[in-house]
């Protein structure tokens, strides 16, 4: 994905976590039933570590986009200053949203979904720029 920021390079050494940690957060978030797979509903959903051969191309692309941004998100959230941790984590989080949106534009068929993806890309890029400038001004 072209939109990965330099922050991802700096975070490459940070170990990644599985989505099992997201189970706690997912208990607080209600997803539509259509968004849940059998594996995710059982609480065992994890990022594939190796062979993604059985996935469709759009699934592989989405997983790769998440894998590229996860280390940067984890590293960003480890900043000692809570404001910096929030903003740095959000930069990577927004980058993941852009990656997913680009996958929708490439593989999706529904015009309304593609329109949402275009809006997300535009908004998230603007917010990434604002947050990056904020970090440059406020991080100590």
N, C-alpha and C positions, 0 to 999 in steps of 0.2 A: 504494500500500500504506500502511495506517495506521500500521504499526509502525516506520517509519523514524524514527530518533532525530535530535535537533537536530544531532548531529555530521555528518550528511549535508549539511546546509545549509552548514556551515562549510567543508566539503570540496569544494563544487561547483566551485571554480576549479581544482582539481587535475586535470591531464590524465589521461585514462583510458588504460589499456594494453589491448592485445589479449590474447586467450587464447593467442596463440602463445607468450607467455612461460610459460604454464602447461605447455607441452610438456615442459620440463625436469622439472618436478615430476611430471607424469603418467608419466614414465618410471620413477619410483620408486613410483608407486601402481598397483596392479593393479585394473582395473575388470572386472566381469563382461562378457562379450562382448555381452550384451543391452543394456548401457549405452552401447555405442559405435555412433556413426553412421559411415557411410562417410567423411564429411568429417573427423570427429574422429580416426578411425583413421589417416588420411593425415597427421596433424599440422598441418593447415591450418585447424582450427576457430577462428573469430574471432567476437566479438560483432558482430552485424549493426549497421551504422552508420546505415542509412536504412530502406529498404523491408523490412518484415517481413511483407508481404502474403501470402506463400506459406506462412507458418507457421500452425499450428492455434492457437486461442485460448489454450490452456494453455501452449503454447510461448512465445507473445508475452508472456503474463503472467509466466512464469518469467524470461525475458530482461529484462523491465522491472524486476523485483525485483532482479536482479543489477546492472543498470545503475544503479539508485538507490543501491546500497550500495558499489559498487566505488570511487568517489572517496573516500568516508570510510575505507574499508579502507586504501587507498594512503596517504592523509594520516596516518592513525593510526600506520601502521608506520614513518613517517618521524621519529617522535619521537626525540630524541637519547638518551634513557634507554632501554635495551633492554627493561626491564620495562614501562615505560609504552607503548613501541611495540607490544609483544606484546599487552597488555591492550586498548589502543585499537583495534588491528587486529581483535582477537577480538570486540569489541563489534559492529563492522560485519559481521563474518563471521557472528555469531549472528543478527543482524538479517536477513541474507540467508537464513539457514535458516528463520527465521520466515516470511519472504515466500514462500519455496518451499512451505512447509507450508500456508500459507493458499491457495495455488493448488491444492494437492492437495485441500483441503477443498471448494473451489469446483467443481473439474472432475473429480476422481477418482471412481471407481465402487467400488473395492475397499475393503471395510470394514477389513481389516487395515492397508492403506496409510493410510487415513484415521485410524485409531487411532494409528499411528506419528506422523502429522503432529500430532495433538493432543498427544501426549506431548512431541514436539520443541518445540512452541510453549510449553508449560508450563515445561519445563526451561530453554529458552533465555531466556525472559523473566526467570526467576529469576536465571540466571547473568549476564545483562546488568545487572540491578540490582546484583548483587554487584560486578561489574567496574566499573560506573560509580561506585559508592561508593569502591572501591579507588583509582580515578584521582583522585577528589576529595581523598582523604586522602594520597596518595603522590606525585602529580605536582608537580614543582617549577616 
